[in-house]
Amino acid sequence: MRIGELSSRSGVPVPTIKFYVREGLLPAGRLTSPNQASYDSGHERRLRLIRALLDVGGLPLAAIGDVLRAVEDPEQPVHKVLGIAAKRLTPPRGGESGPELEDARDEVAELLERRGWRAGADGPAGESLAEVIVALRRAGHGGFVELLDDYAASAEAVARVDLDYVGRRVAREDLVESVVVGTVLGEAMFGALRRLAQADASARAYDGGPGGLIGPGGEGGASDEGRKSDASRKRAADGRGGADGASGEAVEVPGVAG
């Protein structure tokens, strides 16, 4: 296909495609004449991967270049490619130092040992976790750190799902690319799912969720107005509703929270 068709099919403008070729992110097309080149489905697939890593994964172009070079290197073990993708996904934060950080690093190392994880506490992800621990304590939420093992258990389950997806790939190119996608885009997907789950849990706990779930203070999930209306209907059905019960309006009932 010509570059115009590649642009149309991928949604990437022609000048951007040419820029990616110049930067080595996209292989050059096969020359069919001095001024024309032909592209194939592999170029389209690579473009879609670049845009996903850029737009959804939030990786800078330099990081995308590092990841793609690892993907293209047949000598790189898949585990090594995963490490490169994870490293670029967790950029160095820096600026932290002192005994608080050292203590947090020790906690990360103890967590990894406790769970038997074959990962380095001194790597980018471990360092990032240590800095998060410090930030939580400085913000007055050190108790959150007590949930580390609970979060780790959830992370293990997600990691198994990631690697199960990777294991379905047969060709090395597919397998390595799926590692990158699972690491970078999976991070974004899990973050979005977590926020959705939090919204649901919050609504159920604090906003009178469906099914009359019990909220804080032992009150039912139904709203105050709902409880008043239910009481009114009961009074009317018992023949004690009077004018108010017949009219269908909610009335105050002794002993019912209002």
C-alpha positions as CSV (number, residue, x, y, z in Angstrom):
1,M,0.0,0.0,0.0
2,R,1.1,3.6,-0.5
3,I,1.8,5.9,2.4
4,G,-1.6,7.7,2.0
5,E,-3.5,4.4,2.4
6,L,-1.3,3.5,5.4
7,S,-2.2,6.9,6.9
8,S,-5.9,6.3,6.2
9,R,-6.0,2.8,7.7
10,S,-3.9,3.6,10.8
11,G,-5.3,7.1,11.5
12,V,-1.8,8.5,11.7
13,P,-1.0,11.6,9.5
14,V,1.5,11.2,6.7
15,P,4.0,13.7,8.2
16,T,3.9,11.8,11.5
17,I,4.6,8.5,9.7
18,K,7.6,10.1,7.9
19,F,8.8,11.4,11.3
20,Y,8.6,7.9,12.8
21,V,10.6,6.5,9.9
22,R,13.3,9.2,10.3
23,E,13.4,8.5,14.1
24,G,13.8,4.7,13.5
25,L,10.5,3.9,15.2
26,L,8.9,2.6,12.0
27,P,10.8,0.6,9.3
28,A,11.1,2.3,6.0
29,G,8.8,1.2,3.2
30,R,10.0,-0.9,0.3
31,L,11.1,1.4,-2.5
32,T,9.1,0.9,-5.7
33,S,10.5,4.0,-7.5
34,P,12.9,6.8,-6.5
35,N,10.0,8.7,-4.9
36,Q,7.6,6.0,-3.9
37,A,7.6,3.3,-1.2
38,S,5.3,0.4,-0.5
39,Y,4.1,-0.4,3.0
40,D,2.4,-3.6,4.4
41,S,0.3,-4.8,7.3
42,G,3.4,-5.0,9.5
43,H,3.8,-1.2,9.2
44,E,0.2,-0.6,10.1
45,R,0.5,-2.9,13.1
46,R,3.7,-1.1,14.3
47,L,1.9,2.3,13.9
48,R,-1.0,1.1,16.0
49,L,1.4,-0.1,18.7
50,I,3.4,3.2,18.7
51,R,0.2,5.2,19.1
52,A,-1.1,3.0,21.8
53,L,2.1,3.2,23.8
54,L,2.1,7.0,23.2
55,D,-1.5,7.9,23.7
56,V,-2.7,5.3,26.3
57,G,0.5,4.2,27.9
58,G,1.8,7.7,28.1
59,L,5.4,6.8,27.2
60,P,7.6,9.4,25.6
61,L,9.0,8.7,22.1
62,A,12.5,8.0,23.5
63,A,11.1,5.3,25.7
64,I,9.0,3.8,22.9
65,G,12.2,3.6,20.8
66,D,14.0,1.7,23.6
67,V,11.1,-0.8,23.9
68,L,10.7,-1.3,20.1
69,R,14.4,-1.9,19.7
70,A,14.2,-4.6,22.3
71,V,11.2,-6.1,20.6
72,E,13.1,-6.2,17.3
73,D,16.2,-7.9,18.7
74,P,15.8,-11.7,18.3
75,E,18.7,-12.2,20.8
76,Q,16.8,-10.5,23.6
77,P,15.1,-13.0,26.0
78,V,11.4,-12.2,26.5
79,H,12.0,-11.7,30.2
80,K,14.6,-9.0,29.4
81,V,12.1,-7.3,27.1
82,L,9.6,-7.3,29.9
83,G,12.2,-5.7,32.2
84,I,12.9,-3.0,29.6
85,A,9.2,-2.2,29.2
86,A,8.7,-2.1,32.9
87,K,11.7,0.2,33.4
88,R,10.5,2.6,30.8
89,L,7.0,2.5,32.3
90,T,8.4,3.5,35.7
91,P,10.6,6.6,35.1
92,P,13.1,7.6,37.8
93,R,11.5,10.1,40.2
94,G,14.6,11.1,42.2
95,G,14.7,13.9,44.7
96,E,14.1,11.6,47.7
97,S,16.8,10.7,50.3
98,G,17.3,10.3,54.0
99,P,16.5,7.7,56.6
100,E,12.8,7.6,55.7
101,L,13.6,6.4,52.2
102,E,16.1,3.8,53.5
103,D,13.5,2.4,55.9
104,A,11.0,2.2,53.1
105,R,13.5,0.4,50.9
106,D,14.0,-2.1,53.6
107,E,10.3,-2.6,53.8
108,V,10.1,-3.2,50.0
109,A,12.9,-5.8,50.3
110,E,11.2,-7.5,53.1
111,L,7.9,-7.6,51.2
112,L,9.7,-9.3,48.2
113,E,11.4,-11.8,50.4
114,R,8.2,-12.5,52.3
115,R,6.3,-13.2,49.2
116,G,9.1,-15.0,47.4
117,W,9.1,-12.6,44.5
118,R,12.1,-12.9,42.1
119,A,12.3,-9.2,41.6
120,G,14.9,-6.6,42.6
121,A,14.0,-4.2,45.3
122,D,16.6,-1.7,43.9
123,G,15.0,-1.6,40.5
124,P,12.8,1.2,39.2
125,A,9.5,-0.4,40.4
126,G,11.0,-1.2,43.8
127,E,12.4,2.3,44.2
128,S,9.0,3.8,43.1
129,L,7.2,1.7,45.7
130,A,9.6,2.9,48.4
131,E,9.0,6.5,47.5
132,V,5.3,6.0,47.6
133,I,5.6,4.5,51.1
134,V,7.5,7.7,52.2
135,A,4.9,9.9,50.6
136,L,2.1,8.1,52.3
137,R,3.7,8.5,55.7
138,R,4.4,12.2,55.2
139,A,0.8,12.7,54.2
140,G,-0.3,11.2,57.5
141,H,-1.6,8.0,55.9
142,G,1.1,5.5,57.1
143,G,-1.6,3.1,58.0
144,F,-2.1,2.5,54.3
145,V,1.3,0.8,54.2
146,E,-0.2,-2.0,56.3
147,L,-2.2,-3.0,53.2
148,L,1.0,-3.8,51.2
149,D,0.5,-7.5,51.4
150,D,-3.2,-7.2,50.3
151,Y,-2.2,-5.1,47.3
152,A,0.7,-7.5,46.6
153,A,-1.8,-10.5,46.5
154,S,-4.0,-8.6,44.0
155,A,-0.9,-7.7,41.9
156,E,0.1,-11.4,41.8
157,A,-3.4,-12.3,40.4
158,V,-3.1,-9.6,37.8
159,A,0.4,-10.7,36.8
160,R,-0.8,-14.2,36.3
161,V,-3.5,-13.0,34.0
162,D,-0.9,-10.9,32.1
163,L,1.4,-13.8,31.6
164,D,-1.4,-16.1,30.6
165,Y,-2.2,-13.8,27.8
166,V,1.4,-13.7,26.8
167,G,1.6,-17.5,26.9
168,R,-1.1,-17.8,24.2
169,R,1.3,-16.3,21.6
170,V,3.4,-18.6,19.5
171,A,5.4,-16.5,17.1
172,R,8.2,-14.6,18.9
173,E,7.1,-11.2,17.5
174,D,3.6,-11.8,18.8
175,L,4.8,-13.0,22.1
176,V,7.2,-10.1,22.7
177,E,4.7,-7.5,21.5
178,S,2.1,-8.9,23.9
179,V,4.6,-8.6,26.8
180,V,5.0,-4.9,26.0
181,V,1.2,-4.3,25.5
182,G,0.4,-6.2,28.7
183,T,3.0,-4.2,30.7
184,V,2.3,-0.7,29.4
185,L,-1.3,-0.8,28.4
186,G,-2.3,-3.3,31.0
187,E,-1.1,-0.8,33.6
188,A,-3.5,1.8,32.2
189,M,-6.4,-0.7,32.0
190,F,-5.9,-1.9,35.6
191,G,-5.8,1.7,36.8
192,A,-9.0,2.5,35.1
193,L,-10.7,-0.7,36.4
194,R,-9.5,0.1,39.9
195,R,-11.1,3.6,39.8
196,L,-14.4,2.1,38.5
197,A,-14.4,-0.5,41.3
198,Q,-13.7,2.2,43.8
199,A,-16.6,4.2,42.5
200,D,-18.9,1.2,42.9
201,A,-17.6,0.3,46.4
202,S,-18.0,3.9,47.5
203,A,-21.6,4.1,46.2
204,R,-22.5,0.9,47.9
205,A,-21.0,1.8,51.2
206,Y,-21.8,5.5,51.4
207,D,-24.6,6.3,48.9
208,G,-27.3,3.8,49.7
209,G,-26.3,1.3,47.0
210,P,-28.7,-1.1,45.2
211,G,-30.3,-3.9,47.2
212,G,-30.4,-2.0,50.5
213,L,-26.8,-2.7,51.4
214,I,-25.7,-1.8,54.9
215,G,-23.7,1.4,55.1
216,P,-21.8,3.1,57.9
217,G,-23.6,3.4,61.2
218,G,-25.7,0.3,60.5
219,E,-28.4,2.1,58.5
220,G,-29.9,0.3,55.5
221,G,-28.8,1.3,52.0
222,A,-32.2,2.9,51.2
223,S,-32.4,6.6,51.4
224,D,-34.3,8.5,54.2
225,E,-37.0,9.5,51.7
226,G,-37.4,5.8,50.6
227,R,-37.8,4.7,54.2
228,K,-40.5,7.4,54.8
229,S,-42.4,6.3,51.7
230,D,-42.1,2.6,52.7
231,A,-43.5,3.5,56.2
232,S,-46.4,5.5,54.6
233,R,-47.4,2.6,52.4
234,K,-47.3,0.2,55.3
235,R,-49.5,2.5,57.4
236,A,-52.0,2.8,54.6
237,A,-52.1,-1.0,54.0
238,D,-52.8,-1.5,57.8
239,G,-55.7,0.9,57.7
240,R,-53.8,3.5,59.8
241,G,-52.7,5.7,57.0
242,G,-55.4,8.3,57.4
243,A,-55.6,11.2,54.9
244,D,-51.9,11.3,54.6
245,G,-51.7,7.6,53.8
246,A,-54.5,7.8,51.2
247,S,-52.8,10.7,49.5
248,G,-49.6,8.7,48.9
249,E,-47.4,11.4,50.6
250,A,-44.6,10.4,52.9
251,V,-45.3,11.0,56.6
252,E,-43.0,11.0,59.6
253,V,-43.4,7.8,61.7
254,P,-42.0,7.6,65.2
255,G,-39.0,5.3,65.4
256,V,-38.1,5.5,61.7
257,A,-34.9,7.4,60.9
258,G,-35.7,10.7,59.1
